[in-house]
Amino acid sequence: MGGIEVVAVDNKKALKQFVELPYTLYRDDPYWVPPLRIAVKELLDRGKHPFYANADAEFYLALSGGRVVGRVAAILDRAHNRFHQENAGFFGFFESVNDSAVAEALLRRARQWVFDRGANVMRGPVSPSTNYECGMLIEGFDSSPMVMMTYNPPYYPTLMDRAGLRKARDLYAYLSNSHIIDLKKIGRIADRVMATAGVNVRPIDMKNFDAEVAGIWEIYSAAWARNWGFIPMSKEEFVHMGKEMKQILKPELVLVGEVGGRMVGFALALPDINQALKPAGGRLFPTGLLKILYYQRLITNVRVLALGVVEEYRASGLAAGFYATLVRNARKLGFGDCEMSWILEDNVLMNRSLGVMGAKRYKTYRIYEWN
């Protein structure tokens, strides 16, 4: 490949090229799920999206002979650095043709941008943080990703290695099926333990959605605080994400755990909207919306995104109660395959529990770092 030029996205045309690249790159890939362009643009809007109230970002394109051959975002997340008391930078929205010179030029430019602003390490991919799509697929290329999970060609990890990036952490995705899980056993244990601890599990109250989201935000901020890579979300950012999820969620799959009326945990599973997005090809108009509405009724998969309990009730059996209730409700709603993701590789308890429940680890994602 000829000379590679890396340029900042500083006008509408360049932003369009940044958004469009994956649609060209993955055109013939049967497993890629085209995101809605409107959603991608919203996430990249540094003026409006609430993520950027606590972060700065620069977007770059790699050009060769006038053709776009790669893209990357350099991200400085002040919320992360405040919380973890470190000077880290991030890269995200990475895409590249199979050429290590292109990948290295992009990553080097992103690294320079975050290092110029005080970072001493760069991690990624996170698009734009661990609260959104993150991690690079390194195992499990033989199926499409579920909602809010990533997908990339098998050559991407090699590009990272050649550029000098190293593994920071691996994230696991497990697959099970609601129809083959032994509910009697799990349900019995869960019911007994929850009754002893006086814990009640109920679906989210859609009539009081805003108040429920506010309560869940507090649990989220407390329950995940010690996890590697956790980034606190501002209330505005969390509410924004809640509004987006509201359009596709099923109340029976968003559960709240309470003790004496006080919220002490929550579990969130979403129908795999990717199954409906795929046929739309990333466009809402002219026929995309109709396709999404049609295929939405045919969704058979569900993804468990989050399951968190405040520390004092971690031993109460509430997590098992959530799991049993989710499986029961998923079965009633006609969902089969169920993904639990993502789980940190060193979360021994969770990895062991999922293994005991018969879930199979079927995809591995990697967060890289570069000093």
Sequence and secondary structure as in RCSB ss.txt:
>XXXX:A:sequence
MGGIEVVAVDNKKALKQFVELPYTLYRDDPYWVPPLRIAVKELLDRGKHPFYANADAEFYLALSGGRVVGRVAAI
LDRAHNRFHQENAGFFGFFESVNDSAVAEALLRRARQWVFDRGANVMRGPVSPSTNYECGMLIEGFDSSPMVMMT
YNPPYYPTLMDRAGLRKARDLYAYLSNSHIIDLKKIGRIADRVMATAGVNVRPIDMKNFDAEVAGIWEIYSAAWA
RNWGFIPMSKEEFVHMGKEMKQILKPELVLVGEVGGRMVGFALALPDINQALKPAGGRLFPTGLLKILYYQRLIT
NVRVLALGVVEEYRASGLAAGFYATLVRNARKLGFGDCEMSWILEDNVLMNRSLGVMGAKRYKTYRIYEWN
>XXXX:A:secstr
   EEEEE  SHHHHHHHHHHHHHHTTT TT     HHHHHHHT TTT GGGGGEEEEEEEEEETTEEEEEEEEE
EEHHHHHHHTS EEEEEEEEE S HHHHHHHHHHHHHHHHHTT SEEEE EESSTTSEE EEEE TTS   TT  
   TTHHHHHHHHT EEEEEEEEEEEETTTS HHHHHHHHHHHHHHHT EEEE  GGGHHHHHHHHHHHHHHHST
TSTT     HHHHHHHHHHHHTT  GGGEEEEEETTEEEEEEEEEE THHHHGGGTT  TTTHHHHHHHHHTT  
 EEEEEEEE GGGGGGTHHHHHHHHHHHHHHHTT  EEEEEEEETT HHHHHHHHHTT EEEEEEEEEEE 
